[in-house]
Amino acid sequence: MTHRGSRVLHVGSLSRVEGEGALRLRVHDGTVTEARLEIYEPPRFFEAFLRGRSYTEPPDITARVCGICPVAYQMSACAAIEDACGVEVPPVIRELRRLLYCGEWIESQVLHIYLLHAPNFLGRPSAIELARTHRAEVERGLRLKKAGNALMELLGGRAVHPVNVRLGGFHRAPTRAELRPLTEELKQARDDAWDTVRWVAGFEFPDAHAAADLLALAEPDTYAIECGTPTMLRADGTRSSFPVRDFTEHVAETHVPHSTALHSRLDGRLHLTGSLARFAISGARLSPVALQAAVAAGLGDPREGAVCRNPFRSILVRAVETVYAVDEALRIIAAYEPPERPFVEVPPVAGVGHGATEAPRGVLYHRYALDADGIVTDALLVPPTAQNQGAIEDDLRRLTQRALGEHDVDDAELTALCERAIRNHDPCISCSTHFLDLTVVRTQGEPPGGCDV
């Protein structure tokens, strides 16, 4: 089949991503003139029904935005409301929050690596089919995910939508005796995470380059997870940062006609957040064992300026981050001394607060306005997948154009390429509002207006 001429392709649904959406490509005389990511899942109105609620409720309500990364929403909500109320939690509470977040990073990154992304690299249509040919590897992934879930259950009360998080800390803090049994499980998980790095390092990666600016949180002495300063790395290599309170002065959201999710620009430019951005901006602050894993994965040493901009290789960075999260969890547990109280009081104060954390998929920003009685008068949530949509469309445009230029690609091949490209970013489409109807419009002659068929 030639890629010239006119052709329309519909694909019913994209598997192995969270949510529903569609992609439409317009190809005119062999040139991709438009790549449009259409998020058609109905808006979820979380910001609207947060208004009028007590300031103590957003951590529990926003956890329901996502079953994969509820801790990210809880931690960002807590950070923003505590900021509005002028409360800073003590170090031991911060460490417990980081430990809970490590559990989410482990289970989410491993879910993506083994069940969503690896089938692409190994030519399998699903994780179930992958288990038929790579049973030991899939069992390793499930064992790793179980270790992450164990942290979530102990600290959060349950693995999905944790119930133990509250403003100022936790309803209940674990004892050392309760944490101790996790140590052996996490040591096994560290070995499994290392084996994961070695496994994915053997995959074949198509050439690709993300040209967008990168955005991630940064901390001076550690790899940012539950807090940090928004920091951007431009495509030209320049670096700058800004306070969390100025997030919306730099990240502007706009409506686009083809999506129920907002699109974002960073200072007017496409940007990408997530594992690639974190590794580029904070990779030098990984733990020694995670730095060794990065080198073993072929990513290079970030202390020497190594940056990965190939979205297909993002699975390598996720594997390295899994090593880091397990190692960090072991460090926190080894040094843990239970607090006298599991939380500090957070009295209501009229004001506006800002919070941002690193969800597995990237920077998640929350802003809340409170009145003197602690009633939420305004709320804003900016999830990472919504920020990444423009960069994903740009990736798709570049990849499909190159494929069309290199050989006579048919629609099935083009569909598979687009699905792989989208999974590179592990989109959580529900958070951004959900993939994949694919429509390819191929034309010759004068290009028609719009994108309708």
N, C-alpha and C positions, 0 to 999 in steps of 0.2 A: 504494500500500500504506500502510495506517495503521501508526503506531508503537505503537498500543495493541493489546491482545490478547497472545496467547502465541505466541512464535516462537523457534526455535533455528536458529542459523546456524553452519555449520562451514566454515572456509577451510583448505585443506590445508597451505599453507606460505607464509610471508612471504619475499619475495625482497629482495635488496639489503640484507641485514644479515648480520653474521657470527654464525652459530650457529643453533640451533633452539629453538623455544619455542611457547607458545600464549597466547592472551588469551581470557578469558571475561568477558562483560558480562551482568549481570542488570538487566533493565529491567522495572519494575513500575508499571503505570498511567502510563507515560511518564516515570518517574523512574529514573535510573541508581542502583541501590542497591549495586552492587558492580562494580568493575573489577579483574580479577585477572590479573596477569602470571605465567604459569606457565612456568618454566624447567624443562624435563623432560629435558634432556641429562644423562646419568649424571655423577655427581661424578667429578672427575679426580684427586683424591688427591695432588696435588703436595706439600702440606704433610706428608703422611704419609711419602712416600718420600724426602723431604729429610732426615728424621731418620735418624741413623746414617751420613750421608755426611760427607766431609771438608769443612771450611769453605771450601775453594777451589772447590767444585763448584756451589753455587747460582747463580752468574751464568750458567753454561752450561745448567744444568738448567731454571731458570725461564724462560730465553729461549724454551723450547719451549711455554710456556703459550699463546703467541700468535704467529702468523706476521705480524701486522700491526704490533704494537708490541713486538717482542722487546727493543729497546734500553731501553724503560722498565723491563722486568723486570730486565735486567742491571744498569742503573744503580741501581735501588732495592736490589737484592741487594748490590752492591758497597758502597753507602753504609751499609747496616745492618751488614755484617760488619766493615767498616773502623771503624765506630763501636764495635762490641764489642771490637775489638782496639786501640782507642785510636790509630789511624793517621789522619793527615790528608794527603791528596795535595797536591802543590805546584800553584800556579796554572796552570802550563802544561798539566798533566794535566787539571785541571778544565776548561780551555778546550777541550781536545781532546774531552773527554766531551760538552761542550755542543755542539760542532760535529757530533759523531756524532748527538746527539739532534736537532739541527736537521734533519739528513737524514731522520730518522724522522718528525718533524713535517711536513715538506714532503710526503713520499710518502703519509703516512696522511691528512692533511687534504685533499690533492688527490684521492686515491682516493674519499673520502667526497663531496666537493663534486661532482665530475664524473660519477662512475660510479654512486653510490648515491643521492644526494639530488636533484641537478638534474633527473633524469627526472620526479620528482614535480611540480616547478614548471612544467615544460614539457609536461606531458600525455603523456609517453611511458612505456611499460611497462618499458623497460630501457635500459641504456646503448647497446646495439647499435642499438635503434630510434632513440635520440637521435642516434647518429652518422649516421643516414640523413638527418636534417634539420638537424643542427648539426655537420657534419663538422669544420669549422675549429676550433670550440670544443673538441670532444672531442680532436682532435689536440693542441691547446694543453695540455689537461689531461695527456695522456700525456707530452708533452714536459716539463712541470713535474715529473711523477712520476719521470721518468727522471733529472732533476737530483738529486732526493732520493736515489734509488737509487745514484747515482754516489758521493755522500758516504758512504752506508752501505757500499758495496763497498770504497772506498779505506781508510776508517778501521776498518771492522768485518771486512773480509775477504770478505764476501758480503752481498747485500741482505737476505736472510732468515736469521734466526737467526745473527747475526754470531759469528765465532769468534776475533776478535782482542782481545776484552775480557777482562781478568783483574783480580783483586784488585790494588789499587795502581796501576792504569793500563791499559796495553796490552802485548801481547806485542811489538808493533813499532809505532814511531811513524813517520808519513810524513815525507818530506823536503819542503822548500819546493818543489823542482822537481816533485814528484809532485802537490802541491796546486795549483800554479800553473795547470795546464790547466783546472781546475774553475772558475776565475774567470770566464772568458768564458761558460761554460755557465750559471753562476749569474747573471751580468748579464742574459742572455737570460731566465732564469727570473724575475728581478725584474720585468722588463717584462711577462712572462706573468702573474705574480701580480697586478700592477696591473690588467691587462686582466680578470683573473678577478674582482677587486673590482667593476669597472665592470659586468661582465656580470651577476653575481648581484644587484647593487643594482637591476637592472631587473626582478627577479622580483616577483610579487604575493604578499604575505604575509598569511595570515589573522591576525585578532586573537587573541592568546592571552597569558596571563600566568602565569609560574611562581611560585607562592606560597611555595615551599620556601626555607629558608635556603641560602646559598651557601657553599661551602668550596673554598679554593684555597691553594696555597703563595704566600708573599710574600717578596720580598727587598728590602732598603732601596734599592738603586740600579739594579735591573734587573728585567726581566720574568722571573718565576721559571719555570725549566724543569727543570734537573737537581738542584735543591736549593731549600730555603726553609723558612719557618716556617708551619705550618698556621694559616690565618686564616679567620675566618667573618664573613660579612655577613648579619645577620638580616633577616628580611622587614620589620622595623620600622626598618631602617637602622642599627642599632647594630653595632659592629664590635669583635672581640676576637680574640686569638690564643693559642696554647698551644705548648709545645715538642713536637717530633716524638716524644720518648720518652713523652709523655702521650697519644698518639693514641687508644689503646684505652680510656682513661678518658673520652673524649668521644664516640668513634664506637663504638657497641655493635652487635655483630652478633647476630642471632637467626634461628632456623629458623622457616620458615612452612610449613604443610602442603602448599601448592600449588606449591612450587618446590624444586629441588635446589640452588639458589643461596641463600646467606644474604641477609637483608635487613639494612640498617643504619639507625641513627638517630643524629643528631648532638645530643648532650645531650637525648635523648628526642624530637627533632623531625625531621620530614622534611628532607632536605637534598639539594642538587644540586651536583655537581662537574663540571668540564669547561670548555669555552670560555666559556660565559656567566659562570661563576663567576670565571674568570681575568680576563676583561675588566672585570668589576665591581670586583674587588679590586686588580688590578695594572695596569689599563689605562693609568694615568697614566705608567707606566714603560716603555711601548712606545717604540721608536726614533722619531725625528722622521718618517721616511718612513712608518712604520706608523701613527702618529697621523694623518698626512695621509690615509692610506687609510681610517681609521675614519671620519673626517669625510666623505670622498667616498662612503663606503658608506651614509651616513645614520644612522650609529650615534651621532653626536655626539662631543664631545671629552671623554674620560674625565678630563682634567685639570680640567675644570669640573664633574665629578660625573656625567657621563653613564653610565648603567647600562642594559643591555638585559636584559629579563626575558621577552621573547617567544621561546619555543623555536624557532618557525619561522624566526626571524631569526638563529638560531645559525649558519647557513651563511655569513652575512655576517662574523661574528666569525672563523670558520675561515678565510675568505679573507684577512682582515686579519692573522691569525696566520701565514698562509703568507707574506705580504709580509714580516712581521717575521723569520721563520725564515730566509728567503733573505738578507735584509739583514744579519742577525746572522752568518750563515755567511761572508758576504763580509768582514765586519769582522774575524772571528777569523782567517781566512786571511791577510788583509793584514798582521796584526800577528804572525803565527806565527814563532816561532823554535824549532826542534826541541830537545827536552830532552836532557840528557846521557844519561839512561836513560829508557826508555819507561814504567817503573813504579818504585814504591818497594816495599820489602819490607813484608809484612804478617805478622809472626809471630803464631801462635795465642795467645790469651789466654782464660781462662775468664771468661765474662761474657755479657751480653745487649746486643744492638745494635739500633738502630732507623734506618730510612731511608725517605725518601719523595721521589718525583719527580712531575713532571707529565706523565703519559702524554697523548697527544692527547685521550683521553676523560676525563681528570681525575686526581685525586690517587691515586697507587698507593703503598701502605704495605707495608713488609716489616719483620718482626722475627725475629731469630734468637738462640737461646741456644746457646752453645758451651761445651764442657768444656776442660780445660787442654791437651788434645791436639788441639784444633781440630775435634772431632767435633760435628756439629749435634745437639743434644739436643731442640730444639723449633723449630718454624718457623710463622710466621703471615703470610699474604698477604691483603691487603684490596684488591681491584681496584675501579676506579671504577664499572664497570657495576653491580656488586652494591650499591654505595652508592646508585646512582641509581634502583634499581628502585621504591622506595616513591614517589619523586617522579614517576616515569613513570606509575605507576598513578594518582596524583592528577591528573596532566595529562590522562590519558585520561578519567577520570571527569568532569572539568570540561568538556572539549571535547565529549564525546558528549552530556552533559546539555544544553549550550547548543544543539548541533545539533538535538536532539530538540525543544527548546523553540521553535526558530525556524521550523521547517518540517517537513513530513511526510517525514522522511528514510527511505530504504529501506535494506535490509541491505548492498547493494553500496556505497552511499555511505558508510555507517557503517564498513564494512571499510576503504575507501580512506582515510578520515579517521584511523582508528586506526593504519594502517600509516605514514602521514605523520608522525603524532605520535611514534611510536616511533623513526622514522629521524631525527627532530630531534636525538636524543641520541646517534646513532651508536653504538648498543650493541654491545659486543664480548661476545656472550653466552657464547662459549667461555671467555673469561677469568673470567666470573662463575660458572662451574661446575666454552641456546643457542636462527625466529620466522617463519610465524605461523599456528597454528590459531586461528581466532576462533570462539567460541561466544557467541551472543547469546540470552539467555533473556528473553522478553517475557511478562509475566503481568498479570492484572487481579485485583481482589478482594483477599482476605487474602493477604499475602505469605508464600510458603512458606519454610521454614527451609532453611539451607544454600545450596549453589550447584549441587547435582547436578540432572541432568535425567532 
